[in-house]
Amino acid sequence: MLIPWQSLKEDTLINLVESFILREGTDYGLEEFSLSEKRENLLQQIKQGKAVIFWSELHQTFDIKPHTYLDK
């Protein structure tokens, strides 16, 4: 289920984003970014519609995916 970011309280949105960042362990290449920088970047992507938040009722988990995921 797609969750519109506007329906979330700001602190809830920030907590989701930080949780996602910390669990991903993504390699950001040669340049390291702080949690704050990663959070602001992902928040910007969500608010610009470049990334979307999904809730899985089956697994009771959320995920953040590129908006292109909707095209599949």
PyMOL Python script that loads the backbone (N, CA, C, O; Angstrom):
from pymol import cmd

cmd.read_pdbstr("""\
ATOM      1  N   MET A   1       0.839  -1.157   0.000  1.00  0.00           N
ATOM      2  CA  MET A   1       0.000   0.000   0.000  1.00  0.00           C
ATOM      3  C   MET A   1       0.898   1.238   0.000  1.00  0.00           C
ATOM      4  O   MET A   1       1.834   1.340   0.792  1.00  0.00           O
ATOM      5  N   LEU A   2       0.602   2.157  -0.884  1.00  0.00           N
ATOM      6  CA  LEU A   2       1.343   3.407  -0.975  1.00  0.00           C
ATOM      7  C   LEU A   2       0.910   4.331   0.156  1.00  0.00           C
ATOM      8  O   LEU A   2      -0.286   4.518   0.376  1.00  0.00           O
ATOM      9  N   ILE A   3       1.858   4.904   0.868  1.00  0.00           N
ATOM     10  CA  ILE A   3       1.575   5.831   1.961  1.00  0.00           C
ATOM     11  C   ILE A   3       2.003   7.229   1.522  1.00  0.00           C
ATOM     12  O   ILE A   3       3.194   7.470   1.327  1.00  0.00           O
ATOM     13  N   PRO A   4       1.057   8.153   1.363  1.00  0.00           N
ATOM     14  CA  PRO A   4       1.441   9.520   1.014  1.00  0.00           C
ATOM     15  C   PRO A   4       2.229  10.156   2.166  1.00  0.00           C
ATOM     16  O   PRO A   4       1.792  10.127   3.316  1.00  0.00           O
ATOM     17  N   TRP A   5       3.379  10.724   1.845  1.00  0.00           N
ATOM     18  CA  TRP A   5       4.213  11.294   2.910  1.00  0.00           C
ATOM     19  C   TRP A   5       3.483  12.420   3.626  1.00  0.00           C
ATOM     20  O   TRP A   5       3.741  12.668   4.804  1.00  0.00           O
ATOM     21  N   GLN A   6       2.580  13.103   2.940  1.00  0.00           N
ATOM     22  CA  GLN A   6       1.856  14.221   3.541  1.00  0.00           C
ATOM     23  C   GLN A   6       0.913  13.763   4.650  1.00  0.00           C
ATOM     24  O   GLN A   6       0.506  14.566   5.491  1.00  0.00           O
ATOM     25  N   SER A   7       0.563  12.471   4.655  1.00  0.00           N
ATOM     26  CA  SER A   7      -0.346  11.957   5.679  1.00  0.00           C
ATOM     27  C   SER A   7       0.366  11.621   6.984  1.00  0.00           C
ATOM     28  O   SER A   7      -0.277  11.302   7.984  1.00  0.00           O
ATOM     29  N   LEU A   8       1.698  11.693   6.972  1.00  0.00           N
ATOM     30  CA  LEU A   8       2.486  11.362   8.161  1.00  0.00           C
ATOM     31  C   LEU A   8       2.882  12.623   8.910  1.00  0.00           C
ATOM     32  O   LEU A   8       3.127  13.668   8.308  1.00  0.00           O
ATOM     33  N   LYS A   9       2.941  12.512  10.229  1.00  0.00           N
ATOM     34  CA  LYS A   9       3.494  13.611  11.023  1.00  0.00           C
ATOM     35  C   LYS A   9       4.973  13.729  10.675  1.00  0.00           C
ATOM     36  O   LYS A   9       5.618  12.736  10.338  1.00  0.00           O
ATOM     37  N   GLU A  10       5.507  14.946  10.757  1.00  0.00           N
ATOM     38  CA  GLU A  10       6.900  15.191  10.368  1.00  0.00           C
ATOM     39  C   GLU A  10       7.872  14.296  11.137  1.00  0.00           C
ATOM     40  O   GLU A  10       8.798  13.747  10.541  1.00  0.00           O
ATOM     41  N   ASP A  11       7.677  14.140  12.455  1.00  0.00           N
ATOM     42  CA  ASP A  11       8.604  13.301  13.226  1.00  0.00           C
ATOM     43  C   ASP A  11       8.485  11.829  12.839  1.00  0.00           C
ATOM     44  O   ASP A  11       9.475  11.099  12.886  1.00  0.00           O
ATOM     45  N   THR A  12       7.298  11.388  12.459  1.00  0.00           N
ATOM     46  CA  THR A  12       7.118  10.006  11.994  1.00  0.00           C
ATOM     47  C   THR A  12       7.844   9.801  10.671  1.00  0.00           C
ATOM     48  O   THR A  12       8.524   8.793  10.478  1.00  0.00           O
ATOM     49  N   LEU A  13       7.700  10.753   9.768  1.00  0.00           N
ATOM     50  CA  LEU A  13       8.385  10.678   8.480  1.00  0.00           C
ATOM     51  C   LEU A  13       9.897  10.629   8.672  1.00  0.00           C
ATOM     52  O   LEU A  13      10.579   9.823   8.038  1.00  0.00           O
ATOM     53  N   ILE A  14      10.415  11.476   9.531  1.00  0.00           N
ATOM     54  CA  ILE A  14      11.854  11.493   9.797  1.00  0.00           C
ATOM     55  C   ILE A  14      12.308  10.164  10.396  1.00  0.00           C
ATOM     56  O   ILE A  14      13.355   9.640  10.015  1.00  0.00           O
ATOM     57  N   ASN A  15      11.532   9.617  11.327  1.00  0.00           N
ATOM     58  CA  ASN A  15      11.889   8.325  11.930  1.00  0.00           C
ATOM     59  C   ASN A  15      11.896   7.202  10.895  1.00  0.00           C
ATOM     60  O   ASN A  15      12.775   6.340  10.923  1.00  0.00           O
ATOM     61  N   LEU A  16      10.918   7.208   9.979  1.00  0.00           N
ATOM     62  CA  LEU A  16      10.896   6.198   8.914  1.00  0.00           C
ATOM     63  C   LEU A  16      12.128   6.316   8.025  1.00  0.00           C
ATOM     64  O   LEU A  16      12.773   5.318   7.703  1.00  0.00           O
ATOM     65  N   VAL A  17      12.441   7.531   7.640  1.00  0.00           N
ATOM     66  CA  VAL A  17      13.593   7.769   6.765  1.00  0.00           C
ATOM     67  C   VAL A  17      14.888   7.327   7.447  1.00  0.00           C
ATOM     68  O   VAL A  17      15.709   6.646   6.834  1.00  0.00           O
ATOM     69  N   GLU A  18      15.071   7.707   8.699  1.00  0.00           N
ATOM     70  CA  GLU A  18      16.290   7.315   9.413  1.00  0.00           C
ATOM     71  C   GLU A  18      16.367   5.804   9.588  1.00  0.00           C
ATOM     72  O   GLU A  18      17.436   5.215   9.432  1.00  0.00           O
ATOM     73  N   SER A  19      15.257   5.182   9.905  1.00  0.00           N
ATOM     74  CA  SER A  19      15.231   3.728  10.053  1.00  0.00           C
ATOM     75  C   SER A  19      15.609   3.051   8.737  1.00  0.00           C
ATOM     76  O   SER A  19      16.384   2.095   8.726  1.00  0.00           O
ATOM     77  N   PHE A  20      15.067   3.544   7.640  1.00  0.00           N
ATOM     78  CA  PHE A  20      15.387   3.003   6.326  1.00  0.00           C
ATOM     79  C   PHE A  20      16.872   3.153   6.016  1.00  0.00           C
ATOM     80  O   PHE A  20      17.508   2.206   5.553  1.00  0.00           O
ATOM     81  N   ILE A  21      17.422   4.325   6.267  1.00  0.00           N
ATOM     82  CA  ILE A  21      18.835   4.587   5.993  1.00  0.00           C
ATOM     83  C   ILE A  21      19.728   3.657   6.815  1.00  0.00           C
ATOM     84  O   ILE A  21      20.693   3.097   6.294  1.00  0.00           O
ATOM     85  N   LEU A  22      19.409   3.495   8.079  1.00  0.00           N
ATOM     86  CA  LEU A  22      20.253   2.688   8.962  1.00  0.00           C
ATOM     87  C   LEU A  22      20.179   1.197   8.645  1.00  0.00           C
ATOM     88  O   LEU A  22      21.148   0.471   8.868  1.00  0.00           O
ATOM     89  N   ARG A  23      19.060   0.741   8.137  1.00  0.00           N
ATOM     90  CA  ARG A  23      18.945  -0.692   7.837  1.00  0.00           C
ATOM     91  C   ARG A  23      19.504  -1.042   6.469  1.00  0.00           C
ATOM     92  O   ARG A  23      19.872  -2.194   6.237  1.00  0.00           O
ATOM     93  N   GLU A  24      19.575  -0.085   5.560  1.00  0.00           N
ATOM     94  CA  GLU A  24      20.025  -0.359   4.202  1.00  0.00           C
ATOM     95  C   GLU A  24      21.516  -0.643   4.130  1.00  0.00           C
ATOM     96  O   GLU A  24      21.927  -1.554   3.411  1.00  0.00           O
ATOM     97  N   GLY A  25      22.326   0.094   4.841  1.00  0.00           N
ATOM     98  CA  GLY A  25      23.771  -0.113   4.774  1.00  0.00           C
ATOM     99  C   GLY A  25      24.307   0.071   3.371  1.00  0.00           C
ATOM    100  O   GLY A  25      25.246  -0.614   2.963  1.00  0.00           O
ATOM    101  N   THR A  26      23.723   0.980   2.642  1.00  0.00           N
ATOM    102  CA  THR A  26      24.087   1.206   1.244  1.00  0.00           C
ATOM    103  C   THR A  26      25.476   1.816   1.128  1.00  0.00           C
ATOM    104  O   THR A  26      25.869   2.648   1.946  1.00  0.00           O
ATOM    105  N   ASP A  27      26.205   1.402   0.119  1.00  0.00           N
ATOM    106  CA  ASP A  27      27.507   1.975  -0.184  1.00  0.00           C
ATOM    107  C   ASP A  27      27.277   3.229  -1.008  1.00  0.00           C
ATOM    108  O   ASP A  27      26.684   3.170  -2.085  1.00  0.00           O
ATOM    109  N   TYR A  28      27.741   4.356  -0.507  1.00  0.00           N
ATOM    110  CA  TYR A  28      27.545   5.627  -1.197  1.00  0.00           C
ATOM    111  C   TYR A  28      28.762   6.028  -2.022  1.00  0.00           C
ATOM    112  O   TYR A  28      28.905   7.194  -2.388  1.00  0.00           O
ATOM    113  N   GLY A  29      29.628   5.084  -2.313  1.00  0.00           N
ATOM    114  CA  GLY A  29      30.782   5.370  -3.158  1.00  0.00           C
ATOM    115  C   GLY A  29      31.953   5.915  -2.374  1.00  0.00           C
ATOM    116  O   GLY A  29      32.111   5.619  -1.189  1.00  0.00           O
ATOM    117  N   LEU A  30      32.776   6.716  -3.036  1.00  0.00           N
ATOM    118  CA  LEU A  30      33.991   7.225  -2.421  1.00  0.00           C
ATOM    119  C   LEU A  30      33.716   8.272  -1.351  1.00  0.00           C
ATOM    120  O   LEU A  30      34.490   8.412  -0.404  1.00  0.00           O
ATOM    121  N   GLU A  31      32.631   8.999  -1.495  1.00  0.00           N
ATOM    122  CA  GLU A  31      32.316  10.073  -0.552  1.00  0.00           C
ATOM    123  C   GLU A  31      31.366   9.572   0.528  1.00  0.00           C
ATOM    124  O   GLU A  31      30.322   8.993   0.230  1.00  0.00           O
ATOM    125  N   GLU A  32      31.733   9.796   1.768  1.00  0.00           N
ATOM    126  CA  GLU A  32      30.886   9.419   2.892  1.00  0.00           C
ATOM    127  C   GLU A  32      29.941  10.566   3.229  1.00  0.00           C
ATOM    128  O   GLU A  32      30.325  11.734   3.168  1.00  0.00           O
ATOM    129  N   PHE A  33      28.719  10.234   3.581  1.00  0.00           N
ATOM    130  CA  PHE A  33      27.736  11.234   3.972  1.00  0.00           C
ATOM    131  C   PHE A  33      27.286  10.954   5.402  1.00  0.00           C
ATOM    132  O   PHE A  33      27.199   9.798   5.816  1.00  0.00           O
ATOM    133  N   SER A  34      27.003  12.004   6.145  1.00  0.00           N
ATOM    134  CA  SER A  34      26.519  11.847   7.512  1.00  0.00           C
ATOM    135  C   SER A  34      25.060  11.390   7.474  1.00  0.00           C
ATOM    136  O   SER A  34      24.402  11.490   6.439  1.00  0.00           O
ATOM    137  N   LEU A  35      24.564  10.894   8.595  1.00  0.00           N
ATOM    138  CA  LEU A  35      23.169  10.496   8.700  1.00  0.00           C
ATOM    139  C   LEU A  35      22.273  11.684   8.369  1.00  0.00           C
ATOM    140  O   LEU A  35      21.263  11.532   7.682  1.00  0.00           O
ATOM    141  N   SER A  36      22.638  12.847   8.849  1.00  0.00           N
ATOM    142  CA  SER A  36      21.858  14.056   8.588  1.00  0.00           C
ATOM    143  C   SER A  36      21.787  14.353   7.090  1.00  0.00           C
ATOM    144  O   SER A  36      20.721  14.688   6.573  1.00  0.00           O
ATOM    145  N   GLU A  37      22.905  14.233   6.401  1.00  0.00           N
ATOM    146  CA  GLU A  37      22.938  14.488   4.953  1.00  0.00           C
ATOM    147  C   GLU A  37      22.100  13.455   4.197  1.00  0.00           C
ATOM    148  O   GLU A  37      21.359  13.798   3.276  1.00  0.00           O
ATOM    149  N   LYS A  38      22.224  12.201   4.594  1.00  0.00           N
ATOM    150  CA  LYS A  38      21.439  11.141   3.961  1.00  0.00           C
ATOM    151  C   LYS A  38      19.952  11.371   4.206  1.00  0.00           C
ATOM    152  O   LYS A  38      19.137  11.215   3.296  1.00  0.00           O
ATOM    153  N   ARG A  39      19.600  11.741   5.438  1.00  0.00           N
ATOM    154  CA  ARG A  39      18.204  11.987   5.798  1.00  0.00           C
ATOM    155  C   ARG A  39      17.631  13.120   4.959  1.00  0.00           C
ATOM    156  O   ARG A  39      16.548  12.984   4.390  1.00  0.00           O
ATOM    157  N   GLU A  40      18.345  14.232   4.878  1.00  0.00           N
ATOM    158  CA  GLU A  40      17.851  15.376   4.111  1.00  0.00           C
ATOM    159  C   GLU A  40      17.717  15.042   2.631  1.00  0.00           C
ATOM    160  O   GLU A  40      16.762  15.470   1.983  1.00  0.00           O
ATOM    161  N   ASN A  41      18.655  14.288   2.097  1.00  0.00           N
ATOM    162  CA  ASN A  41      18.600  13.891   0.690  1.00  0.00           C
ATOM    163  C   ASN A  41      17.379  13.018   0.415  1.00  0.00           C
ATOM    164  O   ASN A  41      16.666  13.239  -0.565  1.00  0.00           O
ATOM    165  N   LEU A  42      17.135  12.037   1.265  1.00  0.00           N
ATOM    166  CA  LEU A  42      16.002  11.134   1.065  1.00  0.00           C
ATOM    167  C   LEU A  42      14.678  11.853   1.307  1.00  0.00           C
ATOM    168  O   LEU A  42      13.712  11.621   0.580  1.00  0.00           O
ATOM    169  N   LEU A  43      14.617  12.715   2.310  1.00  0.00           N
ATOM    170  CA  LEU A  43      13.404  13.500   2.546  1.00  0.00           C
ATOM    171  C   LEU A  43      13.077  14.351   1.326  1.00  0.00           C
ATOM    172  O   LEU A  43      11.916  14.459   0.932  1.00  0.00           O
ATOM    173  N   GLN A  44      14.086  14.946   0.738  1.00  0.00           N
ATOM    174  CA  GLN A  44      13.899  15.769  -0.457  1.00  0.00           C
ATOM    175  C   GLN A  44      13.361  14.909  -1.610  1.00  0.00           C
ATOM    176  O   GLN A  44      12.454  15.330  -2.328  1.00  0.00           O
ATOM    177  N   GLN A  45      13.917  13.716  -1.784  1.00  0.00           N
ATOM    178  CA  GLN A  45      13.451  12.825  -2.852  1.00  0.00           C
ATOM    179  C   GLN A  45      11.988  12.439  -2.644  1.00  0.00           C
ATOM    180  O   GLN A  45      11.211  12.391  -3.597  1.00  0.00           O
ATOM    181  N   ILE A  46      11.621  12.167  -1.397  1.00  0.00           N
ATOM    182  CA  ILE A  46      10.231  11.805  -1.087  1.00  0.00           C
ATOM    183  C   ILE A  46       9.304  12.981  -1.359  1.00  0.00           C
ATOM    184  O   ILE A  46       8.268  12.820  -2.003  1.00  0.00           O
ATOM    185  N   LYS A  47       9.667  14.145  -0.877  1.00  0.00           N
ATOM    186  CA  LYS A  47       8.813  15.323  -1.030  1.00  0.00           C
ATOM    187  C   LYS A  47       8.709  15.789  -2.478  1.00  0.00           C
ATOM    188  O   LYS A  47       7.728  16.432  -2.853  1.00  0.00           O
ATOM    189  N   GLN A  48       9.703  15.474  -3.287  1.00  0.00           N
ATOM    190  CA  GLN A  48       9.668  15.818  -4.718  1.00  0.00           C
ATOM    191  C   GLN A  48       8.992  14.733  -5.553  1.00  0.00           C
ATOM    192  O   GLN A  48       8.831  14.887  -6.764  1.00  0.00           O
ATOM    193  N   GLY A  49       8.599  13.641  -4.908  1.00  0.00           N
ATOM    194  CA  GLY A  49       7.938  12.558  -5.627  1.00  0.00           C
ATOM    195  C   GLY A  49       8.887  11.612  -6.331  1.00  0.00           C
ATOM    196  O   GLY A  49       8.453  10.781  -7.128  1.00  0.00           O
ATOM    197  N   LYS A  50      10.176  11.725  -6.049  1.00  0.00           N
ATOM    198  CA  LYS A  50      11.165  10.849  -6.673  1.00  0.00           C
ATOM    199  C   LYS A  50      11.272   9.504  -5.952  1.00  0.00           C
ATOM    200  O   LYS A  50      11.785   8.535  -6.511  1.00  0.00           O
ATOM    201  N   ALA A  51      10.787   9.450  -4.709  1.00  0.00           N
ATOM    202  CA  ALA A  51      10.772   8.221  -3.919  1.00  0.00           C
ATOM    203  C   ALA A  51       9.415   8.138  -3.224  1.00  0.00           C
ATOM    204  O   ALA A  51       8.803   9.159  -2.907  1.00  0.00           O
ATOM    205  N   VAL A  52       8.954   6.908  -2.992  1.00  0.00           N
ATOM    206  CA  VAL A  52       7.651   6.697  -2.366  1.00  0.00           C
ATOM    207  C   VAL A  52       7.764   5.720  -1.204  1.00  0.00           C
ATOM    208  O   VAL A  52       8.682   4.902  -1.148  1.00  0.00           O
ATOM    209  N   ILE A  53       6.819   5.819  -0.284  1.00  0.00           N
ATOM    210  CA  ILE A  53       6.799   4.969   0.906  1.00  0.00           C
ATOM    211  C   ILE A  53       5.723   3.910   0.725  1.00  0.00           C
ATOM    212  O   ILE A  53       4.578   4.225   0.400  1.00  0.00           O
ATOM    213  N   PHE A  54       6.097   2.655   0.936  1.00  0.00           N
ATOM    214  CA  PHE A  54       5.164   1.540   0.848  1.00  0.00           C
ATOM    215  C   PHE A  54       5.029   0.853   2.197  1.00  0.00           C
ATOM    216  O   PHE A  54       5.998   0.723   2.945  1.00  0.00           O
ATOM    217  N   TRP A  55       3.813   0.415   2.497  1.00  0.00           N
ATOM    218  CA  TRP A  55       3.539  -0.371   3.701  1.00  0.00           C
ATOM    219  C   TRP A  55       3.064  -1.738   3.262  1.00  0.00           C
ATOM    220  O   TRP A  55       2.156  -1.852   2.438  1.00  0.00           O
ATOM    221  N   SER A  56       3.677  -2.782   3.812  1.00  0.00           N
ATOM    222  CA  SER A  56       3.256  -4.153   3.527  1.00  0.00           C
ATOM    223  C   SER A  56       2.422  -4.649   4.702  1.00  0.00           C
ATOM    224  O   SER A  56       2.941  -4.867   5.797  1.00  0.00           O
ATOM    225  N   GLU A  57       1.130  -4.823   4.463  1.00  0.00           N
ATOM    226  CA  GLU A  57       0.267  -5.348   5.516  1.00  0.00           C
ATOM    227  C   GLU A  57       0.646  -6.784   5.848  1.00  0.00           C
ATOM    228  O   GLU A  57       0.582  -7.203   7.004  1.00  0.00           O
ATOM    229  N   LEU A  58       1.039  -7.530   4.826  1.00  0.00           N
ATOM    230  CA  LEU A  58       1.411  -8.930   5.022  1.00  0.00           C
ATOM    231  C   LEU A  58       2.592  -9.068   5.979  1.00  0.00           C
ATOM    232  O   LEU A  58       2.562  -9.888   6.897  1.00  0.00           O
ATOM    233  N   HIS A  59       3.635  -8.260   5.762  1.00  0.00           N
ATOM    234  CA  HIS A  59       4.856  -8.362   6.561  1.00  0.00           C
ATOM    235  C   HIS A  59       4.938  -7.342   7.689  1.00  0.00           C
ATOM    236  O   HIS A  59       5.847  -7.398   8.516  1.00  0.00           O
ATOM    237  N   GLN A  60       3.980  -6.402   7.722  1.00  0.00           N
ATOM    238  CA  GLN A  60       3.969  -5.337   8.725  1.00  0.00           C
ATOM    239  C   GLN A  60       5.285  -4.560   8.715  1.00  0.00           C
ATOM    240  O   GLN A  60       5.870  -4.272   9.759  1.00  0.00           O
ATOM    241  N   THR A  61       5.731  -4.231   7.499  1.00  0.00           N
ATOM    242  CA  THR A  61       6.971  -3.480   7.324  1.00  0.00           C
ATOM    243  C   THR A  61       6.748  -2.383   6.283  1.00  0.00           C
ATOM    244  O   THR A  61       5.778  -2.412   5.526  1.00  0.00           O
ATOM    245  N   PHE A  62       7.660  -1.424   6.264  1.00  0.00           N
ATOM    246  CA  PHE A  62       7.609  -0.373   5.259  1.00  0.00           C
ATOM    247  C   PHE A  62       8.879  -0.431   4.422  1.00  0.00           C
ATOM    248  O   PHE A  62       9.881  -1.025   4.819  1.00  0.00           O
ATOM    249  N   ASP A  63       8.812   0.194   3.266  1.00  0.00           N
ATOM    250  CA  ASP A  63       9.968   0.299   2.398  1.00  0.00           C
ATOM    251  C   ASP A  63       9.877   1.630   1.665  1.00  0.00           C
ATOM    252  O   ASP A  63       8.788   2.181   1.501  1.00  0.00           O
ATOM    253  N   ILE A  64      11.000   2.137   1.231  1.00  0.00           N
ATOM    254  CA  ILE A  64      11.050   3.356   0.429  1.00  0.00           C
ATOM    255  C   ILE A  64      11.691   2.974  -0.896  1.00  0.00           C
ATOM    256  O   ILE A  64      12.791   2.425  -0.940  1.00  0.00           O
ATOM    257  N   LYS A  65      10.977   3.278  -1.971  1.00  0.00           N
ATOM    258  CA  LYS A  65      11.437   2.877  -3.298  1.00  0.00           C
ATOM    259  C   LYS A  65      11.415   4.074  -4.240  1.00  0.00           C
ATOM    260  O   LYS A  65      10.707   5.051  -3.997  1.00  0.00           O
ATOM    261  N   PRO A  66      12.199   3.990  -5.322  1.00  0.00           N
ATOM    262  CA  PRO A  66      12.125   5.040  -6.342  1.00  0.00           C
ATOM    263  C   PRO A  66      10.714   5.096  -6.933  1.00  0.00           C
ATOM    264  O   PRO A  66      10.044   4.066  -7.012  1.00  0.00           O
ATOM    265  N   HIS A  67      10.263   6.258  -7.342  1.00  0.00           N
ATOM    266  CA  HIS A  67       8.917   6.382  -7.889  1.00  0.00           C
ATOM    267  C   HIS A  67       8.727   5.510  -9.124  1.00  0.00           C
ATOM    268  O   HIS A  67       7.596   5.151  -9.450  1.00  0.00           O
ATOM    269  N   THR A  68       9.801   5.165  -9.813  1.00  0.00           N
ATOM    270  CA  THR A  68       9.711   4.309 -10.998  1.00  0.00           C
ATOM    271  C   THR A  68       9.204   2.927 -10.632  1.00  0.00           C
ATOM    272  O   THR A  68       8.745   2.189 -11.505  1.00  0.00           O
ATOM    273  N   TYR A  69       9.276   2.562  -9.364  1.00  0.00           N
ATOM    274  CA  TYR A  69       8.764   1.279  -8.886  1.00  0.00           C
ATOM    275  C   TYR A  69       7.267   1.179  -9.166  1.00  0.00           C
ATOM    276  O   TYR A  69       6.748   0.082  -9.374  1.00  0.00           O
ATOM    277  N   LEU A  70       6.571   2.314  -9.173  1.00  0.00           N
ATOM    278  CA  LEU A  70       5.129   2.320  -9.430  1.00  0.00           C
ATOM    279  C   LEU A  70       4.784   1.886 -10.836  1.00  0.00           C
ATOM    280  O   LEU A  70       3.675   1.416 -11.092  1.00  0.00           O
ATOM    281  N   ASP A  71       5.731   2.040 -11.753  1.00  0.00           N
ATOM    282  CA  ASP A  71       5.496   1.699 -13.154  1.00  0.00           C
ATOM    283  C   ASP A  71       5.516   0.206 -13.412  1.00  0.00           C
ATOM    284  O   ASP A  71       5.130  -0.238 -14.493  1.00  0.00           O
ATOM    285  N   LYS A  72       5.957  -0.574 -12.444  1.00  0.00           N
ATOM    286  CA  LYS A  72       6.091  -2.035 -12.645  1.00  0.00           C
ATOM    287  C   LYS A  72       4.791  -2.748 -12.402  1.00  0.00           C
ATOM    288  O   LYS A  72       4.726  -3.971 -12.526  1.00  0.00           O
TER     289      LYS A  72
END
""", "prot")
cmd.dss("prot")
cmd.show_as("cartoon", "prot")
cmd.util.cbc("prot")
cmd.orient("prot")
